[in-house]
């Protein structure tokens, strides 16, 4: 009897264990299935988060592009407004000038032919608002000779003298963007720079392009990272003495073959100038006479000389001479001029060729003291001696 009871208890215990094992397996399978479902949900959630992040990134990039477009349009509109304001100012000045010169139509009846004659006379007088000095009795007739002094610095740059203080110092600007220039005591020390150490001058702001000017102890240049800001910096204390914005300038390069220069400063017997190209007049060059003391605009002329295929220009006695070349680096030649006094006609100008150089000029600066051109030809510092003839007065 006892054995039967023990057998029954053993069988019952085994059945209970088997039942519990089945329940445990079922629960384990249930938990595993739930964990797999949660993992799948987490994967889908992670994928959804990645999609959202990608959409946010795309939206951010699109917004940055739109902001950049808006800023570009804003800058363009600002330039148009400045250009329009400048041109309106010019028209107002011309109208006021004509109004002061013409007689009162209420008391005198003026015929159309007489009015046209007076307008022509007014325009002729307007071109000569700045008088030329006695030293401007000759005009450029050709390039007499070429002298290559040395090769130094980058492929582009400029080198200058100050024509106002009788100094023989040479100023050396290497590259199209920098804030360090070198000062040599003389042309001889410049050519023999291996044996003489130049003075290093640090400017407060970097320059842009190669169209700088040295005048009366100051350096004038295009302030880098600005469209058309002109800086006047003292070479003595190296501080900004004055600054100005040149209206309508800085939107396209001054010369089609010298893309890094947007403002090209020039010095001649009459003072300080700046040359730039204006897309509103077909990309033609514009010359502006500056007052070097106050850095104000004395007068502006729209010229007929194209910026396309031009590599440089210089001004002699108020006459702009534009130098052209080819993209492949051919032979430089003067093919256009603009005289503010109308004493030189384009018909009097034969095409003047420069002696064959290396590639193309990145800067050309006239030195009125020497009557020479200081040029930078593919890293070579070059001097061109000019040939002049007596200027004949035009009879009109």
Helices and strands as residue ranges (DSSP letters): H 2-101, H 112-127, G 134-136, E 138-151, E 157-160, E 170-174, E 177-184, H 187-191, E 199-208, E 213-215, E 218-222, E 229-234, E 240-245, E 264-268, E 271-278, G 279-281, E 284-291, E 296-306, E 310-316, E 319-324, E 333-339, G 346-348, E 352-353, E 361-367, E 372-377, E 380-390
